[in-house]
Amino acid sequence: MKVKLFIDTTNNQSIRVGLVVDDKKDIRDQVIDYRRAQVVLPLVETLLQEHTLTLKDLTAIEVNPGPGSFTGIRVGVTIANTLGYLLKIPLNGKKVGEFVEPTY
């Protein structure tokens, strides 16, 4: 089973998190205030739980590196890089262990 996590935190008003499970997409948008960092991981966790999956089930991560909100990009890229590194899965099609750099 292929499970790709998608993270987009480039917008100042909303965060987009999604899963692609065997070519079936489930994308969520959540309106936010300034607390972007506190919203992303709980949203990821909720989405995974609804699909009866865990972080260990992820096989790839896709993150929007920008352009967009400076703080938002840092939050999304940092979370994606950290998860990719810890789970040893590719990020934006890069080799495992390679990081995505933000585009401001």
Stockholm file with secondary structure:
# STOCKHOLM 1.0

chainA/1-104         MKVKLFIDTTNNQSIRVGLVVDDKKDIRDQVIDYRRAQVVLPLVETLLQEHTLTLKDLTAIEVNPGPGSFTGIRVGVTIANTLGYLLKIPLNGKKVGEFVEPTY
#=GR chainA/1-104 SS CCEEEEEECCCSSEEEEEEEETTEEEEEEEECCSCCHHHHHHHHHHHHHHTTCCGGGCCEEEECCCSSCHHHHHHHHHHHHHHHHHHTCCBTTCCTTCCCCCCC
#=GC SS_cons         CCEEEEEECCCSSEEEEEEEETTEEEEEEEECCSCCHHHHHHHHHHHHHHTTCCGGGCCEEEECCCSSCHHHHHHHHHHHHHHHHHHTCCBTTCCTTCCCCCCC
//
